[in-house]
Amino acid sequence: MSAPNADQLRYVQYDGREEERWLPAIRQLISKDLSEPYSIYVYRYFLYQWGDLCYMALDNESKLIGVIICKLEPHRSGTFRGYIAMLAVQEAWRGQGIASKLVKLAIDAMTAREADEIVLETETSNTASLRLYERLGFLRSKRLHRYYLNGNTAFRLVLFLKEGTALKGSMMDYDQPMPPIVPTDEQAF
Ligand SMILES: CC(C)(COP(=O)(O)OP(=O)(O)OC[C@H]1O[C@@H](n2cnc3c(N)ncnc32)[C@H](O)[C@@H]1OP(=O)(O)O)[C@@H](O)C(=O)NCCC(=O)NCCS
C-alpha cells in the first residue's frame, strides 16, 4: 500500500461547539503515544480556554490525522508565554511535514496574539520531535531530569518571538520548570 499523501489534507482550527465530534478522536490520537492516557479534564482545560490555539489536520473524509494543543497566558517572569502542550500525527502519515505545518500554524496564531515566547517540553530521546522543533528555531533552555511519570528526562525548548525576551523569560527561570501534565482523573486545573 502506498503512503498516504499529505497534500490532500485540510488544516482547520478546533471549534469548541463541535467538542463531541472532535474530542474523542483527539484523545485517541494523543493517547496512542502515551504510557497512560490523560484525563478528559486535561483536554478540556486547554480546549475550553485556548481552543483557537488548537489546529487539526483532516483527510478528505474528515478523519483526524494530526493535532496540536496549546495555551497562552502571562508568566511570572513577565513574559506573555505560549505553551505547546500536545502534538501528534497518525503513524502512517508521519515524515511528510504535517507536524511542522501544525506547529507553524500555532506559532503564527500566538505571534498574532502578541506572545513573547513559546515553550514546550519533549523527551530527550524523541529525535523526531527535537529535530522538528529545532529546525523551526526552538532552542534547548533546560534539561529536566526525570520530568515524566515514567522517569524519562525532558528538554525544555523555547522559541523567542520578541527581542529582549530571553533576558526576562525562559532562559532566566532555569530552576522553575512548568509542572508536567499529570494524567489522572483527580487533576484539577
Ligand atoms: C513528533 C511527530 C509529531 C512528528 O510528526 P511528523 O508529521 O512526522 O513531523 P514532520 O514530518 O513535520 O517532521 C519533522 C522533522 O522530524 C524528522 N523526523 C520525523 N520522524 C523522524 C524520526 N522517526 N526520526 C528522526 N527524525 C524524524 C523529519 O525528517 C523532519 O525533519 P527534516 O525536515 O529535517 O527531515 C510524530 O512523530 C508523532 O506524532 N510522534 C508521537 C507523539 C510525539 O512524540 N509528539 C511530540 C511530543 S512533544
The ligand as an SDF file (V2000), in Angstrom:
LIG
                    3D

 48 50  0  0  0  0  0  0  0  0999 V2000
    6.8760   14.0610   16.5570 C   0  0  0  0  0  0  0  0  0  0  0  0
    5.7820   13.9300   15.4860 C   0  0  0  0  0  0  0  0  0  0  0  0
    4.6160   14.8210   15.8980 C   0  0  0  0  0  0  0  0  0  0  0  0
    6.3790   14.3810   14.1420 C   0  0  0  0  0  0  0  0  0  0  0  0
    5.3320   14.3650   13.1640 O   0  0  0  0  0  0  0  0  0  0  0  0
    5.6510   14.3910   11.5860 P   0  0  0  0  0  0  0  0  0  0  0  0
    4.4280   14.8510   10.8820 O   0  0  0  0  0  0  0  0  0  0  0  0
    6.2530   13.1280   11.1930 O   0  0  0  0  0  0  0  0  0  0  0  0
    6.7770   15.5310   11.5430 O   0  0  0  0  0  0  0  0  0  0  0  0
    7.3530   16.2230   10.2420 P   0  0  0  0  0  0  0  0  0  0  0  0
    7.0600   15.3760    9.0410 O   0  0  0  0  0  0  0  0  0  0  0  0
    6.9180   17.6250   10.2270 O   0  0  0  0  0  0  0  0  0  0  0  0
    8.9070   16.0710   10.5090 O   0  0  0  0  0  0  0  0  0  0  0  0
    9.6210   16.9680   11.2660 C   0  0  0  0  0  0  0  0  0  0  0  0
   11.0850   16.5880   11.2850 C   0  0  0  0  0  0  0  0  0  0  0  0
   11.3080   15.4030   12.0510 O   0  0  0  0  0  0  0  0  0  0  0  0
   12.0110   14.4380   11.2780 C   0  0  0  0  0  0  0  0  0  0  0  0
   11.5460   13.1280   11.6570 N   0  0  0  0  0  0  0  0  0  0  0  0
   10.3070   12.6270   11.5150 C   0  0  0  0  0  0  0  0  0  0  0  0
   10.2810   11.3750   12.0220 N   0  0  0  0  0  0  0  0  0  0  0  0
   11.5320   11.1220   12.4800 C   0  0  0  0  0  0  0  0  0  0  0  0
   12.1380   10.0160   13.1150 C   0  0  0  0  0  0  0  0  0  0  0  0
   11.4400    8.9030   13.4030 N   0  0  0  0  0  0  0  0  0  0  0  0
   13.4340   10.1020   13.4700 N   0  0  0  0  0  0  0  0  0  0  0  0
   14.1580   11.2140   13.1940 C   0  0  0  0  0  0  0  0  0  0  0  0
   13.6340   12.3140   12.6190 N   0  0  0  0  0  0  0  0  0  0  0  0
   12.3390   12.2450   12.2520 C   0  0  0  0  0  0  0  0  0  0  0  0
   11.6530   14.7600    9.8590 C   0  0  0  0  0  0  0  0  0  0  0  0
   12.6290   14.2160    9.0000 O   0  0  0  0  0  0  0  0  0  0  0  0
   11.6340   16.2550    9.8770 C   0  0  0  0  0  0  0  0  0  0  0  0
   12.9370   16.7850    9.8570 O   0  0  0  0  0  0  0  0  0  0  0  0
   13.6010   17.2360    8.4900 P   0  0  0  0  0  0  0  0  0  0  0  0
   12.6120   18.1180    7.7920 O   0  0  0  0  0  0  0  0  0  0  0  0
   14.8090   17.9430    8.9510 O   0  0  0  0  0  0  0  0  0  0  0  0
   13.8490   15.9960    7.7330 O   0  0  0  0  0  0  0  0  0  0  0  0
    5.3040   12.4620   15.3120 C   0  0  0  0  0  0  0  0  0  0  0  0
    6.4290   11.6280   15.1710 O   0  0  0  0  0  0  0  0  0  0  0  0
    4.4580   11.9600   16.4680 C   0  0  0  0  0  0  0  0  0  0  0  0
    3.2330   12.1070   16.4830 O   0  0  0  0  0  0  0  0  0  0  0  0
    5.1110   11.3500   17.4690 N   0  0  0  0  0  0  0  0  0  0  0  0
    4.4190   10.8640   18.6480 C   0  0  0  0  0  0  0  0  0  0  0  0
    3.9740   11.9930   19.5540 C   0  0  0  0  0  0  0  0  0  0  0  0
    5.1090   12.9120   19.9200 C   0  0  0  0  0  0  0  0  0  0  0  0
    6.2350   12.4900   20.1470 O   0  0  0  0  0  0  0  0  0  0  0  0
    4.7910   14.2100   19.9920 N   0  0  0  0  0  0  0  0  0  0  0  0
    5.7360   15.2330   20.3120 C   0  0  0  0  0  0  0  0  0  0  0  0
    5.8210   15.3620   21.7740 C   0  0  0  0  0  0  0  0  0  0  0  0
    6.3330   16.9640   22.2230 S   0  0  0  0  0  0  0  0  0  0  0  0
  1  2  1  0
  2  3  1  0
  2  4  1  0
  2 36  1  0
  4  5  1  0
  5  6  1  0
  6  7  2  0
  6  8  1  0
  6  9  1  0
  9 10  1  0
 10 11  2  0
 10 12  1  0
 10 13  1  0
 13 14  1  0
 14 15  1  0
 15 16  1  0
 15 30  1  0
 16 17  1  0
 17 18  1  0
 17 28  1  0
 18 19  1  0
 18 27  1  0
 19 20  2  0
 20 21  1  0
 21 22  1  0
 21 27  2  0
 22 23  1  0
 22 24  2  0
 24 25  1  0
 25 26  2  0
 26 27  1  0
 28 29  1  0
 28 30  1  0
 30 31  1  0
 31 32  1  0
 32 33  2  0
 32 34  1  0
 32 35  1  0
 36 37  1  0
 36 38  1  0
 38 39  2  0
 38 40  1  0
 40 41  1  0
 41 42  1  0
 42 43  1  0
 43 44  2  0
 43 45  1  0
 45 46  1  0
 46 47  1  0
 47 48  1  0
M  END
$$$$
